[in-house]
């Protein structure tokens, strides 16, 4: 009887542990749908409207709580423009000083009525080189070998021309003024009410429709947009971690605590390092 009870307790503990582990995404950024962000960007008539849509709960795009206060983070949208190149930066404040970028939408004009774009997840939150772009497949049919009654259908991914998206036309309008979000830590629009983050598997299912029309690609296509953005990237010195196998770093004015976890999320080592008082912070903070 004791053996049976012990076995049941072990099985129960294993089940609970597996369930808790399954509630966490492999990468922190998985709690923000890059595909969903592009879907909202496509239908937005301005960057102000785009920011509003990102921060509405029923759009199923944002499930981030980077500062672990059990409230969803407000997503801020800013535009960096150089000539015909735009880098639309999505970011959030971790506190009143620290700001963390989540992703950028790079847009490059390729002709009089053509433009291309990608969204790239920030390397602090996503697997390095995470690129998402509109998905469009062209089918072609040819006469089959061995007779006219058999045909071969081939498919090919094509680069989508986004010039006619309302949001893109807005950016390239002669009257466009570069957009910077007016909101910051502690100052948010009156209509916004943060909600509690969903369990990851719930959020994953809720944002699944976005993945139909947008897909991952292996390489950066909007190279110039990334170059103009890179020197202005915001990176937080607070709690940021890529996945359950990655080191988690917490910093304050006096010390830095480095917690190393294994694949199952179990703590392997804790080290406390004294911070260098002469160190100058060059990232984060307000624009």
N, C-alpha and C positions, 0 to 999 in steps of 0.2 A: 504493500500500500504506500509506504514511504517513497519507494523508488518511483511509483507511478506519479505521485504528487510532485516529486522533484522534477521528473521529466516534463510534466505539464507546465511547471513554473519556468523551466528553461525555454520551452517552446514559446510560451507567452512573452517572455522577455525578448526573445529573438524577434518575434513578430512585431512587438512594439518598437524595438530599435530599428528594424527595417522600415516600418511605417514612418517613423520620424525622419529617417534619412531620406526617404522618398519625397518628403515635403520640401526638401531643399533642391534648387536647381544646381546643375554642375557648375554653371557660371552665374555670377551675380546679375549680369546683364540679361540673362534669360527672363528676368522679371520685367523687362521692357521689350515690347514687340517692335523690332525694326521694320518688319513687313507692315504692321499696323500703322506705324508712323508714316510710311510712304503712302499707304491707302488714304490716310487723312490729309496728307500734303497734296495729293492729287486733286482732291475735291475742294480744297480751301481756296477762297478768293483773295486772301491776304495772309501775311505772316501772323498778324494779330488773331485772325480767325483760327489759323493753324495751332497757335499756342493754346487757345481756348479749347479746341477739340481734343488736344493731347491730354488736357487736365479734366476731362469729363469721364466719370466712372463708367458710364454705359458704353463707351467706345472701346473698352477692353484693350487698351494699349499699355497703360502704365500700372505696374504693380511693385514699384521700387520703394524701399524704405532704407536708404543707405545709412542714415544716422541712427537706425534702430530705435526710433521713438514710438513705434507702432502706429504711425500715421504715414499715409502715402506722401511722397515728396512731390512738390510742385515743380513742373518742368518749364524752364525758361527758354525762349527762342531768341537768338541773336543772329544777325547777318553780317558776314565779313565779305566785302566786295572789292574786287580789283578789276576794273574794266568790265569785260563780259563774263567774269568768273564770280561765282557766289559760293560761299561756304556757310550753310545754315547750321548753326551750332545749337544743339539741344543739351542743356545742362541743368543742374540743381544745386542749391545751397545746402551744405551739410550743417553749417551753423552760421553765425553772423559774419564770419571771416572766410571760411573755407568753401570753395566752389568746385564741383566735380563735373567735367564734361561726360555726357552719356554717348552721344553719337554726333556725326556731322552728315549733312546732305550736301554733297558736292555737285554743282551744276555748271556745265560748260557749254557755251553756245558753239555749235559746229557748222552753222550756215545761216542764211537769211531767215529761214523758218525751220530750223532744226536745233535741237539741244539734247544732251544726254545727262543722266544723273545716276548716282549711287548713294546709298547710305552706308556709312562705316561705323561699326561699334567701337567705342573707346577700348584700348588695350587693357585698361585697369579692370574692366567689367566683362569683356567678352574674350573669346579665343582670339589670339592675334590674327590679323588679316581677315576679319569678318566683314564681308561686303554683300549687300543685298541690292538688287535692282529689279525693275519691272520685268515680268516674264511674258514673253510672246513667242509662240511657236508657229512656224509656217510649214504647212504640209504640201508636198508635191507628189503627183502621181505620174508614173511612166508605164509604158507598155511592158508587160512581163516577158520574161524569157520563155520561149517554147510555145507561144501562141497569144493571140489578141485578147482572149478571155481572162487572162491573168494579169494583174497590174501590181506594181510595187509602189508602196507609199512610204516616202521618207519624210522625216521631220527635221527641222533645223531651228535652233535658237537664234533670234535676231535681236539686234540692239534697238530698243524702243525709242522713237522720237517723242520726247516729252514736251515739245514746243507748244502744243495746243492745250496743255494742262492749264487750268485757270491760275494756279499758283505761279507757274513759270511765266505766263504772260504778264502777271502782276509785277514780277521782279524785273522784267525787261521793258516795262512801260516807261515812256519818256518822263512821266511825272513821279516816278518811284523815288521815295526817300528811304535811305537805308534804315531798316528796322532794328531797334534794340529794345528788348523788353523793359518796361518801366518798373517791374516787380523785383523784389529782393527778399532776403531773409526777414521774416516778421511782417512784411508788407505785401499782401496778396489781394487780388480782386475780391470784391464783396460777394460775388456769386460763388466763389470757390469754397467748398467744404471738404477737407481731407477725409478719407475713409480708411478703414483698417485693411492691411494687405490681405489678399486671398491666399489660401494654401496654393502651392505652386501648381499642383495637378489640376486644380480648379481653374486657375488663370490660364494655364496652357490650353485647356479645352475651350475656354471662352474666346481666346484670340486665334484659334485655329482657322477660321474663315479667311483671315488676312494672308495666310500662307499659300493660298491658291494662286494668286496673281503676281506674287513676288518670290524670287528665288535667290539662293546663295550662288555666288560666282567666286572663282579662285583668285582673281587678280584685281588690283585697283585700276579703274578705267579713267577716273577723273583726277589725273595726276597733279595738274596745276592747282586745282582747288585745295588739295591736301597740302601743297607747299605753302600757300598763303595762310593756311590755318595753323600749321604746325608750331610756329613760334608763339602763337597766342593761346595755346592749349591750357585749359585749367585742370589742375590735378590736385586732389585733396591729400593732406597729410594725416587725415583721420582714418577711419576704418574703411578700407577698400580691400577686397580680395577676389581673385579670379574664380577659384573653385575650391572644393573641399580638400584638395591636396596642397593648396598654396598657403604660404605664410600670410598671416593676418597681422597688420601693424597698427598699433594705437599710439598716438603721440600726444604729449602735452608739453608745457613749458619746461618741465623738470626732467622727464625721462621718456623713453620709448620702450614699450613692452612688445616683444616679438613672440607671437604664439605660433608654433609650427604644428600643423595637423596632418594626420595621415589620410589615406583614401576614404576611410570610414568616418572621418570627421573627429576622430579621437585625438586628444592633445598628446603630442610626443615630447615637446620641450617648451619651456618658457624661459626667456632671457630678458633681463632688464638692462637697458643701456642708458647711461646719462647723456642727455642732449648737449650738443655743443652750443653754448650761449652766443658764440660769435657767428653761428651759421645764419646766412641770409636766406629767407624763403623767397623764391622767385616765382612760385606758382600759387594758384588759388586766389582767394580774395575777390573783391568786387572789380568789375570792369570800370 
